[in-house]
Amino acid sequence: MNLLNYQEKTFIQEILGPLASTAQAGNFEDAVVLDLAKMTGQNDAPFLVYSMDQPYFIQQPDASLAPQRFYGRWIAGTTCNDIIAMGARCRGFSLALAAPPQTPADDIRSIALGINDVLTSIGSTYEGGNFHNGDMATVGFAWGTVPRHGIVRRSGARPGDRIVVTGELGFGWLEYQIRKNHLEHLIDDADKTKFRTYKSMPIGAASAVAAAAESECFTSGMDLSDGLIEFLYTVKTRNDVGCLIDADLLPVSAASRRNAPLLGRLDSSLGIVEKFPFLLSFDPGYDSPLRHAFTVRPDAFADASQHFSEHGYELHVIGEVTDDPAVLLKTDRNVCEIPPFWDDNLRQTTTMEAWSDFIKGLDLKG
């Protein structure tokens, strides 16, 4: 068998799981966790969490931002994203860089400046790394610490917990489709500006997440690099519970609602998104690394919300954890099941084709 025979998560669990403890289904977290108490003998020592990522170069629409500088920001943002998801404060970052000799030195300097832009914004430090002569490639390494009582894992959710997200959803997916399919001329100037600058600083609400985690507000959580639905199914499978999402609470911006009808130009079946713009929230993770999702104790939501407000962010309740082990969507018409759907690096169809099939499969009753 080769990789074409696997889904991404199956490959990780079946091939890597027997060898790497953090790839096992029950241990899979956003980052690797080291218990410093066991290593140092100090019972109150924090956890150290670290993560590695190999972010690829992506196009971005902001012409005022040099592409290589944005690439540096993207490298740092996507790598630190997993540290933030576990409630930790990022403390350091390193980069393994390969580049051919003919690469302009200013391009590498620009990548480094972009990395530093993100790290400065979250109070972290660029520590250095490694260089190799070869085809352009990058591997980011980030680490952070979190108090023992504040670490956020993928397990821990309980019935009655609120399900929350750290900002609007679906905008990145819509922006990407509009840009990819050259539909920018069909949106107004104000929305063009928002679309252009949406990911110019690709990092989430790091300080707010850490403050709420340190106050023990979160019972579980993770990043949304593969989309909201992956998080909901993680809550379900890791905790033997269910999720009930209220469509009216999903945070879809006015700009998304105005421009959602453009998807119908790509596939007539996607005209349903004009009628139900909340469907954008079920995208395959294109709001990453700006967004995270958590479950929150009911009595802790006010505290968590205050932490976010103090740091300039808003926390959105979108549903709750239930006893019924199903992932459900409540609309003003009915309650229906949300089938599994998330990004998959080994998928053989395009992501848009997979998303279109997912949308068609939802029983929205009109």
Phi, psi and chi 1 to 4 in degrees:
 res  aa     phi    psi   chi1   chi2   chi3   chi4
   1 MET       -  144.7  -68.7  177.1   65.9      -
   2 ASN  -118.2 -177.1   55.5   36.1      -      -
   3 LEU   -61.9  -25.2  -66.5 -176.6      -      -
   4 LEU   -62.7  -19.9  -66.0  175.9      -      -
   5 ASN   -86.6   -1.1  -60.2  110.2      -      -
   6 TYR  -118.3  153.1  -70.3   92.2      -      -
   7 GLN   -86.8  157.0  -66.7 -179.1  -32.2      -
   8 GLU   -56.7  -47.7 -179.3 -178.9   -0.7      -
   9 LYS   -69.2  -34.7  -63.9 -173.3 -173.5  -53.8
  10 THR   -64.7  -42.8  -55.7      -      -      -
  11 PHE   -58.7  -46.3  161.9   72.1      -      -
  12 ILE   -61.1  -45.5  -68.7  172.4      -      -
  13 GLN   -74.2  -40.8  -68.0  172.1    7.7      -
  14 GLU   -84.2  -35.7  -66.9 -174.6    4.9      -
  15 ILE   -93.6  -45.0  -56.7  -59.1      -      -
  16 LEU   -90.9  -30.6  -58.5 -178.6      -      -
  17 GLY   -54.6  -43.7      -      -      -      -
  18 PRO   -65.9  -16.6  -23.7   35.7      -      -
  19 LEU  -107.0  -37.2  -56.4  172.1      -      -
  20 ALA  -112.1  121.6      -      -      -      -
  21 SER   -61.8  -35.3   61.4      -      -      -
  22 THR   -77.2   -6.0   54.8      -      -      -
  23 ALA   -95.4   -3.0      -      -      -      -
  24 GLN   -74.6  143.7  -64.2  169.6    6.3      -
  25 ALA   -53.9  -41.5      -      -      -      -
  26 GLY   -79.4  -12.7      -      -      -      -
  27 ASN  -111.0   -5.5  -68.4  -28.3      -      -
  28 PHE   -63.2  121.7 -158.7   83.5      -      -
  29 GLU  -129.2  175.1  -57.0  -74.2   -1.0      -
  30 ASP   -70.4  -28.3  -78.4   85.1      -      -
  31 ALA  -143.7  165.2      -      -      -      -
  32 VAL   -77.9  136.1  177.6      -      -      -
  33 VAL  -112.1  126.3 -179.0      -      -      -
  34 LEU  -112.3  127.0  -60.0 -179.2      -      -
  35 ASP   -88.0  101.3 -171.4  -15.7      -      -
  36 LEU   -69.5  -20.8  -63.9 -176.3      -      -
  37 ALA   -64.4  -42.5      -      -      -      -
  38 LYS   -67.8  -32.3  -68.1 -178.4  178.8  179.3
  39 MET   -80.3  -31.9  -63.4 -179.0 -179.9      -
  40 THR  -106.9  -16.3   64.6      -      -      -
  41 GLY    79.0    5.3      -      -      -      -
  42 GLN   -96.0  111.6  -60.8  177.7   14.7      -
  43 ASN   -62.2  -26.7  -67.4  -25.5      -      -
  44 ASP   -98.5   11.0   60.4  -12.6      -      -
  45 ALA   -63.4  145.1      -      -      -      -
  46 PRO   -74.4  172.8   30.0  -36.6      -      -
  47 PHE   -85.6  144.4  -72.6  107.0      -      -
  48 LEU  -106.9  129.4 -174.5  149.2      -      -
  49 VAL  -120.1  141.9  -63.4      -      -      -
  50 TYR  -142.3  156.4   72.3   84.5      -      -
  51 SER  -148.2  149.8 -177.2      -      -      -
  52 MET  -123.2  147.1  -59.2  174.3   66.7      -
  53 ASP  -147.2  155.9 -152.2  -27.0      -      -
  54 GLN  -122.6   72.6 -170.0  173.4   11.5      -
  55 PRO   -68.0  131.8  -16.6   31.4      -      -
  56 TYR   -88.1  160.1   55.3   87.4      -      -
  57 PHE   -69.0  127.5 -177.7   86.5      -      -
  58 ILE  -122.4  149.1   67.6  170.0      -      -
  59 GLN   -75.0  144.6  -63.3  -65.3  -32.3      -
  60 GLN  -134.6  151.1   54.3   87.0   28.2      -
  61 PRO   -85.7   -8.0   30.2  -34.8      -      -
  62 ASP   -84.1   99.1 -169.8   -5.1      -      -
  63 ALA   -67.0  -18.0      -      -      -      -
  64 SER   -78.6   -8.9   67.6      -      -      -
  65 LEU  -112.5  120.6 -179.5   61.8      -      -
  66 ALA   -55.9  134.5      -      -      -      -
  67 PRO   -54.8  -40.6  -25.1   33.8      -      -
  68 GLN   -69.8  -33.1  -62.2  -61.2  -27.2      -
  69 ARG   -68.3  -40.7 -171.6  155.4 -173.1  166.1
  70 PHE   -62.9  -39.6  173.6   78.3      -      -
  71 TYR   -58.4  -41.8 -176.7   33.5      -      -
  72 GLY   -61.0  -42.4      -      -      -      -
  73 ARG   -63.2  -40.4  -67.3 -178.0 -179.5 -176.4
  74 TRP   -64.8  -42.4 -176.2 -110.9      -      -
  75 ILE   -58.1  -50.1  -66.2  166.2      -      -
  76 ALA   -67.9  -43.1      -      -      -      -
  77 GLY   -63.1  -46.2      -      -      -      -
  78 THR   -71.3  -31.2   54.5      -      -      -
  79 THR   -75.2  -44.1  -54.2      -      -      -
  80 CYS   -71.5  -20.8  -65.6      -      -      -
  81 ASN   -51.8  -43.3 -178.5   43.9      -      -
  82 ASP   -71.3  -30.3  -68.9  -30.8      -      -
  83 ILE   -66.6  -44.7  -53.5  -59.3      -      -
  84 ILE   -60.5  -41.0  -65.3  167.6      -      -
  85 ALA   -58.6  -27.6      -      -      -      -
  86 MET   -94.4   11.8  -61.6 -161.3   71.0      -
  87 GLY    83.6    5.1      -      -      -      -
  88 ALA   -86.4  157.5      -      -      -      -
  89 ARG   -97.2  123.2  -63.9 -177.1 -174.8  -87.5
  90 CYS   -64.5  130.5  -69.5      -      -      -
  91 ARG  -110.4  -27.5  -55.9  -62.7 -174.8 -176.5
  92 GLY  -159.1  160.2      -      -      -      -
  93 PHE  -147.0  139.9  178.5   92.4      -      -
  94 SER  -132.8  157.6  -63.7      -      -      -
  95 LEU  -132.2  128.9  177.5   71.8      -      -
  96 ALA   -96.8  119.6      -      -      -      -
  97 LEU  -122.7  132.0  170.0   69.0      -      -
  98 ALA  -116.8  137.0      -      -      -      -
  99 ALA  -154.5  142.5      -      -      -      -
 100 PRO   -70.3  153.6   20.7  -29.1      -      -
 101 PRO   -59.6  -27.4  -22.2   31.7      -      -
 102 GLN   -81.0    0.5   63.0  -90.2   28.7      -
 103 THR   -63.9  130.2  -56.7      -      -      -
 104 PRO   -60.2  133.6  -24.1   34.1      -      -
 105 ALA   -59.3  -31.9      -      -      -      -
 106 ASP   -65.5  -28.7  -78.5  -13.1      -      -
 107 ASP   -65.3  -42.5  -77.8   -0.3      -      -
 108 ILE   -68.4  -40.4  -55.2  -56.2      -      -
 109 ARG   -60.7  -39.3 -175.9  177.0  -64.7  109.4
 110 SER   -66.0  -39.8 -171.2      -      -      -
 111 ILE   -59.9  -45.2  -70.2  173.5      -      -
 112 ALA   -63.6  -39.7      -      -      -      -
 113 LEU   -63.6  -39.6  -72.7  171.2      -      -
 114 GLY   -64.0  -42.7      -      -      -      -
 115 ILE   -57.4  -46.1  -70.0  171.0      -      -
 116 ASN   -66.4  -31.1 -148.2   46.1      -      -
 117 ASP   -55.5  -49.3  -71.3  -18.9      -      -
 118 VAL   -69.0  -45.6  166.5      -      -      -
 119 LEU   -62.9  -39.4  -61.3 -179.0      -      -
 120 THR   -62.3  -38.0  -61.5      -      -      -
 121 SER   -67.3  -24.3   75.1      -      -      -
 122 ILE  -111.9    7.8   61.0  174.6      -      -
 123 GLY    76.2   30.0      -      -      -      -
 124 SER  -108.7  179.5 -172.3      -      -      -
 125 THR  -130.1  137.0  -57.2      -      -      -
 126 TYR   -86.2  112.3 -172.0    5.1      -      -
 127 GLU   -93.7  -18.4  -62.2  174.6  -34.4      -
 128 GLY   130.9 -146.8      -      -      -      -
 129 GLY   156.9 -141.1      -      -      -      -
 130 ASN  -139.8  150.2 -177.7   58.5      -      -
 131 PHE  -126.3  141.1  174.0   74.7      -      -
 132 HIS  -139.2  141.1  177.9   68.6      -      -
 133 ASN   -79.5  113.1  176.1   -3.9      -      -
 134 GLY   178.5 -171.1      -      -      -      -
 135 ASP   -60.5  145.7  -66.2  -23.5      -      -
 136 MET   -57.3  124.2  175.2   64.9   75.6      -
 137 ALA  -159.1  150.1      -      -      -      -
 138 THR  -136.3  144.0   58.6      -      -      -
 139 VAL  -132.1  118.2  176.4      -      -      -
 140 GLY   -94.4  147.1      -      -      -      -
 141 PHE  -131.9  124.7  173.7   88.5      -      -
 142 ALA  -129.7  147.7      -      -      -      -
 143 TRP  -140.7  157.0   67.0  -84.8      -      -
 144 GLY  -159.1  175.8      -      -      -      -
 145 THR  -127.2  152.2   55.2      -      -      -
 146 VAL  -145.3  136.6   56.0      -      -      -
 147 PRO   -56.9  150.9  -22.3   32.8      -      -
 148 ARG   -56.7  -38.5  -54.9 -174.9   67.6   79.1
 149 HIS   -77.5  -10.2   63.4  -91.0      -      -
 150 GLY  -107.5   -4.4      -      -      -      -
 151 ILE   -64.4  137.8 -169.2  165.3      -      -
 152 VAL  -108.7  118.3 -178.6      -      -      -
 153 ARG  -110.9  174.7  -61.7 -175.4 -178.2  -89.0
 154 ARG   -79.1  -16.7  -66.1 -171.1  174.0 -167.8
 155 SER  -105.7  156.8   56.4      -      -      -
 156 GLY   129.6  -13.2      -      -      -      -
 157 ALA   -66.7  145.3      -      -      -      -
 158 ARG  -133.1  152.1  -63.5  163.0  -65.7 -169.6
 159 PRO   -52.6  136.2  -28.2   37.3      -      -
 160 GLY    98.2  -18.7      -      -      -      -
 161 ASP   -62.7  146.0  -74.5  -10.0      -      -
 162 ARG   -80.7  142.6  -56.1  -66.1 -176.7 -100.1
 163 ILE   -99.7  125.2  -59.9  171.1      -      -
 164 VAL  -129.9  154.8  -57.7      -      -      -
 165 VAL  -129.1  159.0  -67.2      -      -      -
 166 THR   -98.0   20.4   59.5      -      -      -
 167 GLY   163.1 -177.1      -      -      -      -
 168 GLU   -62.0  153.8   67.9  175.2  -73.9      -
 169 LEU  -119.8  153.3  -61.0  175.2      -      -
 170 GLY    85.1  -10.3      -      -      -      -
 171 PHE   -67.4  -40.1 -168.3   83.6      -      -
 172 GLY   -63.1  -39.2      -      -      -      -
 173 TRP   -64.2  -44.8  177.1 -119.8      -      -
 174 LEU   -66.0  -43.7 -179.2   59.3      -      -
 175 GLU   -58.6  -44.3 -176.9  -81.6  -37.0      -
 176 TYR   -63.1  -43.8  173.2   71.2      -      -
 177 GLN   -67.8  -38.7  -67.3  -57.7  -31.6      -
 178 ILE   -64.6  -43.2  -71.8  174.7      -      -
 179 ARG   -69.7  -45.6  175.5  161.4   45.8   94.4
 180 LYS   -59.9  -35.3  177.2 -176.1  176.8 -177.4
 181 ASN  -102.6   14.9  -67.5  -77.2      -      -
 182 HIS    56.3   49.1  -51.0  -67.4      -      -
 183 LEU  -107.3   10.6  -59.8  175.0      -      -
 184 GLU   -59.8  -29.9  -60.7   97.3  -36.3      -
 185 HIS   -67.9   -9.7   63.9  -73.6      -      -
 186 LEU   -96.7    2.8  -62.2  174.5      -      -
 187 ILE  -114.5  157.0   63.2  179.5      -      -
 188 ASP   -77.9  168.5   65.2   34.4      -      -
 189 ASP   -63.4  -39.8  -70.8  -18.6      -      -
 190 ALA   -63.2  -42.6      -      -      -      -
 191 ASP   -69.9  -34.6  -71.7  -15.6      -      -
 192 LYS   -58.5  -41.5  -78.0 -179.0 -176.8  177.3
 193 THR   -63.1  -43.5  -61.7      -      -      -
 194 LYS   -66.3  -42.7 -176.3  172.9 -177.3 -178.8
 195 PHE   -62.1  -41.1  -82.7   96.8      -      -
 196 ARG   -66.5  -37.3 -173.3 -178.9   67.5 -110.2
 197 THR  -102.4    3.0   59.7      -      -      -
 198 TYR   -54.3  -43.5  177.9   62.0      -      -
 199 LYS  -111.5   20.4  -78.1 -169.5  174.9  177.8
 200 SER   -59.4  -32.9  -66.8      -      -      -
 201 MET  -121.0   88.0 -177.7   59.2   76.9      -
 202 PRO   -83.5   74.8   31.5  -34.6      -      -
 203 ILE  -147.5  144.1 -166.9   69.7      -      -
 204 GLY   -87.7 -164.8      -      -      -      -
 205 ALA   -80.4   63.1      -      -      -      -
 206 ALA   -57.7  -49.8      -      -      -      -
 207 SER   -66.3  -38.3   57.6      -      -      -
 208 ALA   -68.2  -42.6      -      -      -      -
 209 VAL   -61.6  -45.0  171.0      -      -      -
 210 ALA   -63.2  -41.8      -      -      -      -
 211 ALA   -64.4  -43.5      -      -      -      -
 212 ALA   -67.7  -37.4      -      -      -      -
 213 ALA   -65.0  -42.4      -      -      -      -
 214 GLU   -65.8  -21.9  -70.8  163.6    5.7      -
 215 SER   -90.0    6.8  -67.3      -      -      -
 216 GLU    61.0   37.8  -58.8 -179.0   72.6      -
 217 CYS   -80.4  -32.9  -63.3      -      -      -
 218 PHE   -91.9  137.8  -59.1  135.1      -      -
 219 THR   -99.4  -22.5   55.9      -      -      -
 220 SER  -163.7  169.9   72.2      -      -      -
 221 GLY   175.0  171.9      -      -      -      -
 222 MET  -170.5  170.2   60.6 -175.4  -79.8      -
 223 ASP   -78.3  168.9   76.6  -56.6      -      -
 224 LEU  -112.8   37.3  -66.1 -177.6      -      -
 225 SER   -66.6  -20.4   57.7      -      -      -
 226 ASP  -114.0    9.9  -72.4  -36.1      -      -
 227 GLY   104.9  162.4      -      -      -      -
 228 LEU   -63.3  -39.0  174.7   63.4      -      -
 229 ILE   -65.6  -33.8  -62.1  174.9      -      -
 230 GLU   -60.4  -40.8 -174.2 -156.1   21.7      -
 231 PHE   -61.3  -44.6  168.8   70.4      -      -
 232 LEU   -61.9  -41.2  -58.4  178.5      -      -
 233 TYR   -73.2  -26.7  -87.9   87.6      -      -
 234 THR   -67.6  -43.2  -60.6      -      -      -
 235 VAL   -57.1  -45.3  170.1      -      -      -
 236 LYS   -62.8  -52.3  166.3 -175.7  162.3   61.3
 237 THR   -76.4  -31.6   56.8      -      -      -
 238 ARG   -82.4  -16.6  -70.3  -72.1  -71.5  -90.7
 239 ASN  -126.5   -1.2  -56.9  -78.7      -      -
 240 ASP    55.1   46.9 -164.9   25.7      -      -
 241 VAL  -133.5 -174.7  -65.3      -      -      -
 242 GLY  -126.6  177.5      -      -      -      -
 243 CYS  -134.0  135.4  -60.2      -      -      -
 244 LEU  -119.3  114.3  177.9   62.4      -      -
 245 ILE  -103.0  134.1  -59.7  -58.3      -      -
 246 ASP   -96.2  114.3 -171.2  -28.5      -      -
 247 ALA   -57.2  -34.3      -      -      -      -
 248 ASP   -68.8  -17.3  -70.5  -21.9      -      -
 249 LEU   -96.8  -10.6  -62.0  178.9      -      -
 250 LEU   -65.1  125.5  -70.6  165.2      -      -
 251 PRO   -81.0   88.7   29.2  -32.8      -      -
 252 VAL  -108.5  124.2  176.7      -      -      -
 253 SER   -71.8  163.7   69.3      -      -      -
 254 ALA   -61.9  -36.6      -      -      -      -
 255 ALA   -64.3  -39.1      -      -      -      -
 256 SER   -65.2  -43.0  -69.0      -      -      -
 257 ARG   -63.5  -38.7  -65.5  174.3 -174.9  -85.6
 258 ARG   -65.1  -35.3  -78.1 -167.9  -64.7  -88.4
 259 ASN  -104.2   -4.4  -65.4  -70.7      -      -
 260 ALA   -55.5  -34.8      -      -      -      -
 261 PRO   -59.5  -19.6  -27.4   36.7      -      -
 262 LEU   -64.9  -24.2  -66.6  176.8      -      -
 263 LEU   -64.4  -27.3  -66.3 -179.8      -      -
 264 GLY   -64.4  -20.0      -      -      -      -
 265 ARG   -73.9  -22.4  -69.1  172.7  173.8 -102.9
 266 LEU   -86.0  -33.2  -50.3  179.7      -      -
 267 ASP  -159.0  119.5 -179.8  -19.9      -      -
 268 SER   -56.8  -29.9   60.2      -      -      -
 269 SER   -67.1  -21.1   68.6      -      -      -
 270 LEU   -81.6    2.5  -67.3  178.0      -      -
 271 GLY   -60.2  -20.0      -      -      -      -
 272 ILE   -64.0  -23.2 -166.8  172.1      -      -
 273 VAL   -69.0  -28.4 -178.0      -      -      -
 274 GLU   -63.5  -37.9  178.2  177.2    2.3      -
 275 LYS   -77.1  -36.4 -172.6  172.7 -174.7  178.8
 276 PHE  -125.9   76.2  -57.9  115.1      -      -
 277 PRO   -60.2  -21.4  -22.0   33.2      -      -
 278 PHE   -60.7  -17.9   65.6   78.3      -      -
 279 LEU   -61.2  -23.8  -68.5  173.4      -      -
 280 LEU   -60.7  -26.7  -69.2  169.4      -      -
 281 SER   -64.7  -20.9  -63.1      -      -      -
 282 PHE   -95.7   37.1  -59.8  144.5      -      -
 283 ASP   -76.6  170.3   77.6  -72.1      -      -
 284 PRO   -88.7   30.4   30.5  -34.5      -      -
 285 GLY   103.9   20.3      -      -      -      -
 286 TYR   -82.1    1.1  -80.1   58.6      -      -
 287 ASP   -90.0   -2.7  -70.8  -49.4      -      -
 288 SER   -70.1  145.3  177.0      -      -      -
 289 PRO   -96.1   28.6   33.8  -33.4      -      -
 290 LEU   -82.2  -20.4  -64.9  170.3      -      -
 291 ARG  -123.8  146.6  -56.7  -70.1  176.4 -110.6
 292 HIS  -133.5  163.7  -66.3   83.3      -      -
 293 ALA  -131.0  146.0      -      -      -      -
 294 PHE  -143.4  161.2  -60.2   96.2      -      -
 295 THR  -107.4  142.0   54.6      -      -      -
 296 VAL  -129.8  135.6 -179.2      -      -      -
 297 ARG   -57.3  138.8  -60.2 -168.4  -29.7  -92.3
 298 PRO   -55.5  -39.2  -24.7   33.8      -      -
 299 ASP   -78.0   -5.3   62.2  -42.3      -      -
 300 ALA  -107.0   -3.2      -      -      -      -
 301 PHE   -63.9  -42.1  174.6   73.6      -      -
 302 ALA   -59.7  -40.9      -      -      -      -
 303 ASP   -65.6  -45.5 -171.3   18.6      -      -
 304 ALA   -62.3  -43.7      -      -      -      -
 305 SER   -62.4  -38.4 -175.0      -      -      -
 306 GLN   -64.8  -41.8 -178.4  176.3  -15.2      -
 307 HIS   -58.9  -43.5  -77.7  -58.9      -      -
 308 PHE   -65.5  -43.1  -88.8   72.5      -      -
 309 SER   -61.1  -41.4  179.3      -      -      -
 310 GLU   -64.1  -25.6  -71.0  172.8   -9.1      -
 311 HIS  -101.5    9.7  -72.1   86.0      -      -
 312 GLY    84.9   23.9      -      -      -      -
 313 TYR  -128.3  167.3  -62.6   94.5      -      -
 314 GLU  -122.4  137.4 -175.4  175.6    0.6      -
 315 LEU  -104.3  128.1 -162.6   59.6      -      -
 316 HIS  -110.7  122.5  -58.2  -94.1      -      -
 317 VAL   -78.2  129.2  175.8      -      -      -
 318 ILE  -121.1   -4.3   62.1  169.9      -      -
 319 GLY   169.2 -161.5      -      -      -      -
 320 GLU  -147.8  159.3   66.9  177.8   49.4      -
 321 VAL   -80.8  138.7  179.5      -      -      -
 322 THR  -125.0  166.7   65.4      -      -      -
 323 ASP   -73.5  -30.6  -72.7  -53.1      -      -
 324 ASP   -72.4  116.4  178.3   17.0      -      -
 325 PRO   -75.1   64.4   29.8  -35.3      -      -
 326 ALA  -140.8  155.5      -      -      -      -
 327 VAL  -106.3  109.7  178.1      -      -      -
 328 LEU  -122.7  153.2  -57.7  174.6      -      -
 329 LEU  -120.0  126.9  173.3   69.2      -      -
 330 LYS  -103.7  123.3 -179.9  178.1   71.5  171.6
 331 THR  -117.4 -179.2   71.2      -      -      -
 332 ASP   -76.8   -1.0   58.5   -0.7      -      -
 333 ARG  -106.4  -37.9  -67.4  169.1  170.5   79.6
 334 ASN  -168.7 -178.7   69.4  -30.2      -      -
 335 VAL  -117.2  125.7  174.5      -      -      -
 336 CYS  -132.1  161.6   67.1      -      -      -
 337 GLU   -78.1  141.9 -178.1  178.6    3.0      -
 338 ILE   -97.7  111.2  -56.5  174.8      -      -
 339 PRO   -72.6  162.4   25.6  -32.7      -      -
 340 PRO   -60.6  137.2  -22.5   33.4      -      -
 341 PHE  -163.3  126.4  173.0   75.3      -      -
 342 TRP  -162.2  172.4   42.4   77.4      -      -
 343 ASP   -66.5  150.1 -159.0    9.3      -      -
 344 ASP  -149.2  112.1 -173.4  -20.8      -      -
 345 ASN   -64.8  -15.2  -75.2  -40.8      -      -
 346 LEU  -105.8    8.6  -62.0  178.8      -      -
 347 ARG   -65.3  140.7  179.5 -178.5  -73.3  124.1
 348 GLN   -91.0  -18.6  -61.3  -53.9  -61.3      -
 349 THR   -96.6  170.3   60.1      -      -      -
 350 THR   -72.0  158.2   69.0      -      -      -
 351 THR   -63.4  -38.4  -55.2      -      -      -
 352 MET   -65.2  -40.0  173.8   52.9   92.5      -
 353 GLU   -62.0  -42.7  -71.8  171.5  -23.8      -
 354 ALA   -65.9  -40.7      -      -      -      -
 355 TRP   -66.6  -40.2 -168.6   67.0      -      -
 356 SER   -60.7  -43.0  -62.8      -      -      -
 357 ASP   -64.2  -39.1  -70.8  -18.4      -      -
 358 PHE   -62.7  -46.4  160.4   75.0      -      -
 359 ILE   -59.6  -43.5  -66.9  -60.9      -      -
 360 LYS   -64.3  -27.1  -65.3  171.1 -172.3  173.9
 361 GLY   -83.1   -9.0      -      -      -      -
 362 LEU   -77.3  135.8  -76.3  170.9      -      -
 363 ASP   -94.6   83.7 -179.2   18.6      -      -
 364 LEU   -92.3   -3.6  -63.3  176.3      -      -
 365 LYS    55.6   66.2  -59.8  -65.1 -175.0 -172.1
 366 GLY    97.4      -      -      -      -      -
